[in-house]
């Protein structure tokens, strides 16, 4: 394992202190392998005077450290000792909840590797520790002077980062320890540097290993609650974006799987840690996406951070009404009148809550008034940040036509986005096979819409898409299925994915446009769930039931096949996705159940703008649904053969 610095481009990041940068430079010169991290805040205890980080040395263990800029005061030896003991105890307990990081001795659990915490006195002269009395010997057990004084001699004492972690280690660990694996390193990052890891809602299949007898008085029992979710490292480009603490307003546009939601959550973690006295808001439109954020926050042990607010736009309005105005919204979905009242109260100063940083995900769904409210909640300070992220190819509701991106129409706010729109093209989610399919779909549908003057490819980089580089499992396109047999076809697809590719039910999602369409006598969700009940296939609804019965569950609490509308799946991803229930996309619907057949691209070009917009939304929803799949994608279509939307499915396969 070669050495990786977190972040590697630290020289250009102004939020890192000179001491942190000196440590990273010294690590580059003195270390050959592992992960060396500064600027993280794993216990919420970092401050302007004390910075924290850690070093994973694969063959030696884990070292966490606090960087003190104050001088050593030998009279504070008791305080230093208590501080180190506290840090080690808190980190130790956090690491013990991981199946990946522990071994067992009977019903007790222990770390696999040595772990210790140290204080680095970053600017201390060497003479302080030269006197070898009892106090300095005690101090040297866990604290080192880093010789950065004078600053021209920025060299890290080799023993600080090349120390024998086991020598003096106060935490019991597996004596057969050999090395820390990549999986174990990712588990450490999930708990100590959540801003640099991606956690997905799938557990690793890990058995806690038995070890030799460990002689220890500590009594940490295996509870059965230990877990390990699949975790991935951010790459250096993503880490750079997370640490880009640019001020002001900006827009981040990205294709599905580019990691924009991950980056927003990581930036929210970072800002909440840096600005502990200020509030940070991460908001979105989809409740399932908000729940996935909260799930990842809970995995990161970031739950005690009270200045980080994660909620949907509607929950934000409800929170402002209840906490600030001591009123209640009529329902969980804020009305336009309630949003306007909330905005008026913010502007008048009656609602005083303000945020240092506001991150908006899936901005393409937001109406301008939603953005207007969020912007009004931003602190009026030079270091305040307003970041909107989205994908214009995933518009799932009708928007105004060309040139009217929602962030361009915030009433009374003239934001200059020159040089502030960033595109992310890389795909981290989809396999190469699925990514190539999506790429062909994207180009075909956007070319058709531009030809009909529905969009302008010159205005935004709609086709900014790169395929992933990891191998997939399967891509299967089935068209021409009779609408009355669609549930049987989906059931067969589920069984095939489970049996042929050894995928668990909980790793599969079935996504569809509508729960039902009474005009067409088309009741897809009822048909599907009834068939799954009959076959005893477990499933969870993350979209409301048809009859209003309380069967919907939070995304983080799903068990079995996820059954969801496309809208409810926005921002989520799954190992295997079946896209189906597409028959209603043969039509567009007007008030009172009026419907119009979509027969050809030429017919679409002759439609009224409002109807063209409805067709565009359906096209983009189809693309959105397919983009949720990481490794396996099945499209099971009962669209009319030769229809424009079926053309997209078929042409993309070629």
TACORQUI-V274441 format. One record per residue. N is the residue number from 0. SS is DSSP state (H for helix, E for strand, - for the rest). PSI is psi as a letter, one per 40 degrees, with the letter a starting at -180 (NA if undefined). D_CENTER is the distance of its C-alpha to the mean C-alpha in Angstrom with 2 decimals. Layout:
BEGIN
[[N/SS/PSI/D_CENTER] [N/SS/PSI/D_CENTER]]
END
This chain:
BEGIN
[[0/-/h/25.65] [1/E/i/26.10] [2/E/h/25.14] [3/E/h/21.77] [4/E/i/21.44] [5/E/h/18.29] [6/-/i/18.43] [7/-/d/21.11] [8/-/f/21.90] [9/H/d/22.61] [10/H/d/26.00] [11/H/e/24.66] [12/-/h/22.34] [13/-/e/24.48] [14/-/e/22.47] [15/-/h/23.55] [16/-/i/27.04] [17/H/d/29.94] [18/H/d/29.93] [19/H/d/26.35] [20/H/d/27.17] [21/H/d/30.41] [22/H/d/28.73] [23/H/d/26.50] [24/H/d/29.65] [25/H/d/31.56] [26/H/d/28.99] [27/H/d/29.31] [28/H/d/33.08] [29/H/e/33.36] [30/-/i/30.66] [31/-/e/30.47] [32/E/i/27.46] [33/E/a/24.34] [34/E/h/21.42] [35/E/h/22.48] [36/E/h/20.02] [37/E/i/20.99] [38/E/e/19.51] [39/E/i/17.25] [40/-/g/18.01] [41/-/e/17.57] [42/-/e/20.13] [43/-/f/20.04] [44/-/e/23.46] [45/-/i/23.20] [46/-/a/25.33] [47/-/d/27.32] [48/-/d/29.81] [49/E/h/27.76] [50/E/i/24.81] [51/E/i/23.08] [52/E/a/21.85] [53/E/i/22.43] [54/E/h/23.91] [55/E/h/23.47] [56/E/h/26.84] [57/-/d/26.74] [58/-/e/30.41] [59/-/d/30.81] [60/E/a/27.90] [61/E/h/25.53] [62/E/h/26.63] [63/E/i/24.87] [64/E/i/26.69] [65/E/h/27.36] [66/E/h/28.83] [67/E/h/31.71] [68/-/e/33.34] [69/-/i/36.26] [70/-/i/39.35] [71/-/h/40.14] [72/-/h/42.37] [73/H/d/44.11] [74/H/e/45.05] [75/H/e/41.41] [76/H/d/41.33] [77/H/d/40.82] [78/H/d/37.85] [79/H/d/36.23] [80/H/d/36.80] [81/H/d/35.40] [82/H/d/32.27] [83/H/d/31.61] [84/H/d/32.43] [85/H/d/30.00] [86/H/d/27.08] [87/H/d/27.96] [88/H/d/28.28] [89/H/d/24.90] [90/H/d/23.07] [91/H/d/25.30] [92/H/d/24.44] [93/H/d/20.70] [94/H/d/21.20] [95/-/e/23.59] [96/-/e/21.09] [97/E/h/19.87] [98/-/d/21.91] [99/-/d/21.31] [100/-/e/22.82] [101/E/i/25.91] [102/E/i/29.31] [103/E/i/31.81] [104/E/g/35.43] [105/-/b/36.65] [106/-/e/34.44] [107/E/i/33.24] [108/E/i/30.12] [109/E/i/29.90] [110/E/i/27.62] [111/-/d/28.13] [112/-/i/28.61] [113/-/i/30.22] [114/E/h/28.23] [115/E/i/29.60] [116/E/i/28.86] [117/E/i/30.96] [118/E/h/31.80] [119/E/h/32.36] [120/E/g/34.86] [121/-/d/33.87] [122/E/f/37.01] [123/-/i/39.69] [124/-/i/43.06] [125/H/d/44.21] [126/H/d/47.21] [127/H/d/45.50] [128/H/e/44.97] [129/-/d/48.25] [130/-/h/50.32] [131/-/g/50.01] [132/-/a/50.58] [133/H/d/48.87] [134/H/d/46.25] [135/H/d/45.10] [136/H/d/45.00] [137/H/d/42.75] [138/H/d/40.55] [139/H/e/40.38] [140/-/d/38.96] [141/-/e/35.53] [142/E/i/35.78] [143/E/i/36.64] [144/E/h/37.86] [145/-/h/36.15] [146/E/g/38.86] [147/-/e/37.52] [148/-/h/40.73] [149/-/i/42.07] [150/H/e/38.86] [151/H/d/40.65] [152/H/f/40.47] [153/-/g/36.72] [154/-/h/36.83] [155/-/h/34.85] [156/-/h/37.25] [157/H/d/36.74] [158/H/e/36.95] [159/H/d/33.87] [160/H/e/31.44] [161/-/e/33.92] [162/-/i/35.06] [163/-/h/35.72] [164/-/d/32.84] [165/-/d/34.96] [166/-/h/37.93] [167/-/e/37.83] [168/-/h/34.62] [169/-/e/34.88] [170/-/h/32.17] [171/-/i/33.59] [172/E/i/32.02] [173/-/h/32.97] [174/-/e/36.13] [175/-/e/35.58] [176/-/h/32.44] [177/-/d/32.40] [178/-/i/28.99] [179/-/h/25.23] [180/-/i/23.53] [181/H/d/20.34] [182/H/d/18.83] [183/H/d/20.04] [184/H/d/18.73] [185/H/d/15.14] [186/H/d/15.87] [187/H/d/17.25] [188/H/d/14.29] [189/H/d/12.05] [190/H/d/14.74] [191/H/d/15.98] [192/-/g/13.40] [193/H/d/9.91] [194/H/e/9.10] [195/H/e/10.11] [196/E/i/8.56] [197/E/h/6.10] [198/E/h/7.26] [199/E/i/8.37] [200/E/f/10.97] [201/E/h/13.90] [202/E/i/16.24] [203/-/i/18.10] [204/-/g/21.81] [205/-/h/23.29] [206/-/h/26.71] [207/-/h/27.54] [208/E/i/30.38] [209/E/i/33.75] [210/-/i/35.12] [211/-/i/38.53] [212/-/h/39.88] [213/-/h/38.15] [214/-/h/40.54] [215/-/i/38.68] [216/-/e/39.37] [217/-/i/35.72] [218/-/g/34.98] [219/-/h/31.31] [220/E/i/31.51] [221/-/h/29.25] [222/-/e/27.99] [223/-/e/26.36] [224/-/e/23.07] [225/-/h/21.85] [226/E/i/18.90] [227/-/h/16.61] [228/E/i/13.46] [229/E/h/12.77] [230/E/i/10.97] [231/E/i/10.86] [232/E/i/11.64] [233/-/i/10.48] [234/-/i/13.71] [235/H/d/16.04] [236/H/d/15.40] [237/H/d/11.70] [238/H/d/12.96] [239/H/d/15.63] [240/H/d/13.52] [241/H/d/11.71] [242/-/e/15.31] [243/-/g/16.83] [244/-/f/17.90] [245/-/i/19.85] [246/-/i/21.53] [247/E/a/22.46] [248/E/i/20.89] [249/E/i/19.10] [250/E/h/17.45] [251/E/h/14.78] [252/E/h/15.60] [253/E/i/14.02] [254/-/i/14.74] [255/-/i/12.64] [256/-/e/10.70] [257/-/e/10.82] [258/-/f/7.19] [259/H/d/7.71] [260/H/d/4.84] [261/H/d/2.99] [262/H/d/6.53] [263/H/d/7.08] [264/H/d/5.39] [265/H/d/7.10] [266/H/d/10.01] [267/H/d/10.32] [268/H/d/10.73] [269/H/d/13.13] [270/H/d/15.09] [271/H/d/15.50] [272/H/d/16.92] [273/H/d/19.15] [274/-/g/20.47] [275/-/d/21.17] [276/-/e/23.92] [277/-/i/21.95] [278/-/i/19.44] [279/E/h/15.96] [280/E/h/14.55] [281/E/h/11.24] [282/E/i/12.60] [283/E/a/12.41] [284/-/d/15.13] [285/-/h/13.96] [286/H/d/14.31] [287/H/d/12.51] [288/H/d/9.26] [289/H/d/10.06] [290/H/d/10.90] [291/H/d/7.76] [292/H/d/6.27] [293/H/d/9.64] [294/H/d/9.64] [295/H/d/7.01] [296/H/d/9.07] [297/H/d/12.13] [298/H/d/11.46] [299/-/e/11.17] [300/-/f/14.49] [301/-/e/13.47] [302/-/d/15.27] [303/-/e/18.44] [304/-/h/17.17] [305/-/e/18.98] [306/-/e/18.34] [307/E/h/14.65] [308/E/h/14.77] [309/E/h/12.03] [310/E/i/13.92] [311/E/i/15.04] [312/H/d/17.79] [313/H/d/20.39] [314/H/d/19.49] [315/H/d/19.65] [316/H/d/23.11] [317/H/d/24.15] [318/H/d/23.16] [319/H/d/25.16] [320/H/d/28.07] [321/H/d/28.26] [322/H/d/27.61] [323/H/d/29.22] [324/-/e/31.80] [325/-/f/32.44] [326/-/i/32.50] [327/-/h/30.85] [328/-/i/29.29] [329/-/d/31.15] [330/-/a/28.12] [331/-/e/24.34] [332/-/h/24.27] [333/-/h/25.58] [334/-/i/28.56] [335/H/d/29.20] [336/H/d/31.93] [337/H/d/29.74] [338/H/d/27.20] [339/H/d/30.21] [340/H/d/31.74] [341/H/d/28.62] [342/H/d/28.59] [343/H/d/32.31] [344/H/d/31.97] [345/H/d/29.36] [346/H/d/31.70] [347/H/e/34.72] [348/-/e/33.18] [349/-/d/33.56] [350/-/h/29.78] [351/-/e/29.18] [352/-/h/25.50] [353/-/i/23.81] [354/E/h/20.52] [355/-/d/20.36] [356/E/h/17.11] [357/E/h/15.70] [358/E/h/12.50] [359/E/h/12.89] [360/-/i/10.61] [361/-/f/12.73] [362/H/d/15.68] [363/H/e/17.99] [364/H/d/18.41] [365/-/h/19.49] [366/-/i/23.22] [367/H/d/24.66] [368/H/d/25.74] [369/H/d/22.20] [370/H/d/21.37] [371/H/d/24.78] [372/H/d/24.03] [373/H/d/20.77] [374/H/d/22.65] [375/H/d/25.52] [376/-/e/23.38] [377/E/h/22.55] [378/-/i/24.69] [379/-/g/27.57] [380/-/i/27.18] [381/-/d/27.02] [382/-/e/23.78] [383/-/i/21.90] [384/E/h/18.92] [385/E/h/18.13] [386/E/h/15.35] [387/E/h/14.92] [388/E/i/12.72] [389/E/a/13.57] [390/-/h/15.45] [391/H/e/19.15] [392/H/e/19.62] [393/H/f/17.64] [394/-/h/19.97] [395/-/e/20.43] [396/-/i/23.08] [397/-/h/26.22] [398/-/i/26.10] [399/-/i/28.98] [400/-/a/30.23] [401/-/i/29.99] [402/-/e/29.42] [403/-/f/27.86] [404/-/i/24.11] [405/H/d/23.20] [406/H/e/22.49] [407/H/e/26.02] [408/H/f/27.69] [409/-/h/26.75] [410/-/h/30.18] [411/-/e/32.01] [412/-/h/29.33] [413/-/g/30.08] [414/-/h/27.07] [415/-/h/27.84] [416/-/e/25.02] [417/-/h/27.22] [418/-/e/25.32] [419/-/e/22.13] [420/E/h/20.52] [421/E/h/18.40] [422/E/h/17.70] [423/E/h/15.24] [424/-/d/17.01] [425/-/i/15.64] [426/-/h/14.23] [427/-/e/12.04] [428/-/d/11.78] [429/-/i/15.36] [430/-/i/18.39] [431/H/d/21.11] [432/H/d/23.26] [433/H/d/20.83] [434/H/d/19.70] [435/H/d/23.40] [436/H/d/24.05] [437/H/d/21.44] [438/H/d/22.86] [439/H/d/26.33] [440/H/d/25.37] [441/H/d/23.84] [442/H/d/26.95] [443/H/d/29.37] [444/H/d/28.12] [445/H/d/27.72] [446/H/d/31.14] [447/H/d/32.70] [448/H/d/31.31] [449/H/d/32.41] [450/H/d/35.79] [451/-/e/36.17] [452/-/f/35.19] [453/-/d/32.17] [454/-/i/29.79] [455/-/h/30.47] [456/-/e/28.71] [457/-/d/30.15] [458/-/d/28.21] [459/-/i/24.61] [460/-/g/23.41] [461/-/d/22.69] [462/-/f/23.17] [463/-/g/20.87] [464/-/h/19.47] [465/-/i/19.58] [466/-/i/19.66] [467/-/i/17.71] [468/-/e/19.95] [469/-/i/19.46] [470/-/i/22.01] [471/-/a/21.46] [472/-/d/23.50] [473/E/i/24.94] [474/E/h/25.26] [475/E/h/27.94] [476/E/h/29.26] [477/E/h/31.82] [478/-/i/33.63] [479/-/e/36.82] [480/-/h/36.16] [481/-/h/38.35] [482/H/d/36.51] [483/H/e/38.41] [484/H/e/37.15] [485/H/d/33.46] [486/H/d/32.50] [487/H/d/34.52] [488/H/d/32.85] [489/H/d/29.34] [490/H/d/30.62] [491/H/d/32.06] [492/H/d/28.81] [493/H/d/26.99] [494/H/d/29.85] [495/H/d/29.95] [496/H/d/26.29] [497/H/d/26.81] [498/H/d/30.21] [499/H/d/30.10] [500/H/e/26.69] [501/-/f/26.39] [502/-/h/23.09] [503/-/i/22.64] [504/H/d/22.70] [505/H/e/19.36] [506/H/e/17.75] [507/E/i/19.38] [508/E/h/18.74] [509/E/h/21.57] [510/E/i/20.72] [511/E/i/23.53] [512/-/d/24.44] [513/-/i/26.54] [514/-/d/27.40] [515/-/i/31.01] [516/E/h/33.45] [517/-/d/36.74] [518/-/d/38.59] [519/-/e/38.08] [520/-/f/38.52] [521/E/h/35.20] [522/-/g/33.34] [523/H/d/30.62] [524/H/d/28.48] [525/H/d/31.68] [526/H/d/33.12] [527/H/d/30.08] [528/H/d/29.52] [529/H/d/33.31] [530/H/d/33.50] [531/H/d/30.71] [532/H/d/32.53] [533/H/d/35.72] [534/-/e/34.25] [535/-/f/32.52] [536/-/h/29.10] [537/-/i/26.45] [538/E/i/23.90] [539/E/h/21.69] [540/E/h/21.58] [541/-/e/18.45] [542/-/i/20.64] [543/-/i/23.83] [544/-/i/26.96] [545/-/d/29.82] [546/-/e/32.32] [547/-/e/30.13] [548/-/i/30.34] [549/-/g/27.47] [550/-/e/25.94] [551/E/h/22.37] [552/-/i/19.88] [553/-/i/16.39] [554/H/d/13.77] [555/H/e/13.21] [556/H/e/17.02] [557/-/i/17.79] [558/-/h/20.45] [559/-/a/22.02] [560/E/h/21.48] [561/E/h/19.03] [562/E/h/21.27] [563/E/i/19.80] [564/E/i/20.78] [565/-/d/18.94] [566/H/d/18.16] [567/H/e/16.52] [568/H/e/14.27] [569/-/h/12.78] [570/-/e/9.04] [571/-/i/9.37] [572/-/i/10.76] [573/E/i/13.54] [574/E/d/15.82] [575/E/h/18.73] [576/E/h/19.22] [577/E/h/22.62] [578/E/h/23.14] [579/-/a/26.36] [580/-/f/28.39] [581/-/e/28.90] [582/H/d/32.57] [583/H/e/32.20] [584/H/e/30.88] [585/H/e/34.50] [586/E/i/35.19] [587/E/i/34.22] [588/E/i/35.33] [589/-/a/37.11] [590/H/i/38.21] [591/H/f/40.55] [592/H/e/39.25] [593/-/h/40.61] [594/E/i/39.08] [595/E/h/39.52] [596/E/i/39.27] [597/-/h/37.17] [598/-/d/39.59] [599/-/i/39.09] [600/H/d/37.38] [601/H/d/40.71] [602/H/d/40.68] [603/H/d/37.23] [604/H/d/38.58] [605/-/e/41.43] [606/-/i/39.34] [607/-/i/39.05] [608/H/d/35.96] [609/H/d/34.58] [610/H/d/34.88] [611/H/d/33.41] [612/H/d/30.33] [613/H/d/30.03] [614/H/d/30.38] [615/H/d/27.71] [616/H/d/25.21] [617/H/d/26.15] [618/H/d/25.82] [619/H/d/22.31] [620/H/d/21.27] [621/H/d/22.74] [622/H/d/20.70] [623/H/d/17.44] [624/H/d/18.35] [625/H/d/19.19] [626/-/e/16.01] [627/-/e/14.04] [628/E/h/15.91] [629/E/d/14.91] [630/E/d/18.39] [631/E/h/20.79] [632/E/h/21.62] [633/E/h/24.72] [634/E/h/26.02] [635/E/g/28.81] [636/-/h/30.59] [637/-/f/33.51] [638/-/i/33.70] [639/-/h/37.22] [640/-/h/38.08] [641/-/e/38.45] [642/-/i/36.42] [643/H/d/34.16] [644/H/d/30.90] [645/H/d/32.23] [646/H/d/33.23] [647/H/d/29.61] [648/H/d/28.75] [649/H/d/31.90] [650/H/d/31.94] [651/H/d/28.41] [652/H/d/29.63] [653/-/NA/32.50]]
END
